[in-house]
Amino acid sequence: MHTAALEEDLDPDRLSFIRSLQVVRRQVIARPAFPPEQIAAAVQVAVEELLTELLRPRRLRAFPRAVNRTMRSYQLKRAAHRAWPQLTMPPAEAVGVLPAPPSTSCRSP
């Protein structure tokens, strides 16, 4: 799956795990004894078959941390939780990593 996604510059979530298992099983049953010189060709056939049917893109979603029954550590689910604001961009774009601040402690060697 990873190889197929890299070849087509796709998100790996667009490839079905179940379909990948089916393709691999079919390849192993069709050619029970792989000579070393044919392994690369068999992998390429499997990758091409995986790329024929893609899953639709996943929607962005976020849900509040709340439960339906009373618990000490979580809030009770209320009407405000049902209208939780949804994401507007993927997490990779929304989160920024800042460099570490310079160390202020003075340690002697």
C-alpha positions as CSV (number, residue, x, y, z in Angstrom):
1,M,0.0,0.0,0.0
2,H,2.8,2.4,0.9
3,T,4.6,1.7,-2.4
4,A,1.4,2.2,-4.4
5,A,0.6,5.5,-2.6
6,L,4.2,6.8,-3.1
7,E,4.2,5.9,-6.8
8,E,1.0,8.0,-7.5
9,D,1.7,10.6,-4.8
10,L,-1.5,9.7,-3.0
11,D,-2.6,9.8,0.6
12,P,-2.4,6.2,1.8
13,D,-5.9,6.6,3.3
14,R,-7.2,6.5,-0.3
15,L,-6.2,2.8,-0.6
16,S,-8.4,0.2,0.9
17,F,-6.7,-2.2,3.4
18,I,-9.2,-5.0,2.6
19,R,-8.6,-4.6,-1.1
20,S,-4.9,-4.7,-0.5
21,L,-5.2,-8.0,1.3
22,Q,-7.3,-9.4,-1.5
23,V,-4.8,-8.4,-4.1
24,V,-1.9,-9.9,-2.2
25,R,-3.8,-13.2,-1.6
26,R,-4.6,-13.4,-5.3
27,Q,-1.0,-12.8,-6.2
28,V,0.3,-15.5,-3.8
29,I,-2.2,-18.1,-5.0
30,A,-1.6,-17.3,-8.7
31,R,2.1,-17.8,-8.4
32,P,2.9,-20.0,-5.4
33,A,6.7,-20.1,-6.1
34,F,8.2,-16.8,-6.9
35,P,11.6,-17.0,-8.6
36,P,13.7,-14.0,-7.4
37,E,13.8,-12.4,-10.8
38,Q,10.0,-12.3,-11.0
39,I,9.3,-10.7,-7.5
40,A,9.7,-7.1,-8.8
41,A,7.2,-7.8,-11.6
42,A,4.7,-9.4,-9.2
43,V,4.9,-6.4,-6.9
44,Q,4.4,-4.0,-9.8
45,V,1.3,-6.0,-10.9
46,A,-0.1,-5.8,-7.4
47,V,0.6,-2.1,-7.1
48,E,-1.2,-1.4,-10.5
49,E,-4.2,-3.4,-9.3
50,L,-4.4,-1.5,-6.0
51,L,-4.4,1.8,-7.8
52,T,-7.4,0.9,-10.1
53,E,-10.0,1.5,-7.3
54,L,-9.4,4.4,-4.8
55,L,-11.5,5.3,-1.8
56,R,-13.0,8.7,-1.8
57,P,-11.1,11.4,0.2
58,R,-11.8,11.5,4.0
59,R,-13.7,14.5,5.3
60,L,-12.1,16.6,8.0
61,R,-13.8,16.0,11.4
62,A,-13.4,16.7,15.1
63,F,-15.6,15.8,18.0
64,P,-15.5,17.0,21.6
65,R,-14.3,14.7,24.4
66,A,-17.6,14.0,26.1
67,V,-19.6,10.9,27.1
68,N,-23.3,10.2,27.4
69,R,-23.2,9.0,30.9
70,T,-21.9,10.7,34.1
71,M,-18.2,10.2,34.8
72,R,-15.9,12.2,37.0
73,S,-13.2,13.0,34.4
74,Y,-15.4,14.0,31.5
75,Q,-18.2,16.5,30.9
76,L,-21.7,15.4,30.3
77,K,-22.7,15.6,26.6
78,R,-24.8,18.8,26.1
79,A,-26.4,20.7,23.2
80,A,-23.2,22.8,22.8
81,H,-21.2,19.6,22.0
82,R,-23.5,18.7,19.1
83,A,-22.6,22.0,17.3
84,W,-18.8,21.5,17.8
85,P,-16.8,23.6,15.3
86,Q,-15.4,21.4,12.5
87,L,-11.9,21.6,11.1
88,T,-11.2,23.9,8.2
89,M,-7.8,22.4,7.2
90,P,-5.9,19.1,7.8
91,P,-4.0,18.8,11.1
92,A,-0.6,18.8,9.3
93,E,-1.3,22.4,8.0
94,A,-3.0,23.6,11.2
95,V,-0.2,22.7,13.6
96,G,3.1,24.6,13.6
97,V,6.2,23.5,15.4
98,L,8.3,26.3,17.0
99,P,12.0,26.0,17.6
100,A,13.0,25.5,21.2
101,P,13.9,28.7,23.1
102,P,17.5,29.2,24.0
103,S,18.5,27.7,27.3
104,T,18.7,30.1,30.2
105,S,20.2,27.8,32.7
106,C,23.9,28.0,33.3
107,R,25.4,24.6,34.0
108,S,29.1,24.3,34.8
109,P,31.0,21.5,33.2
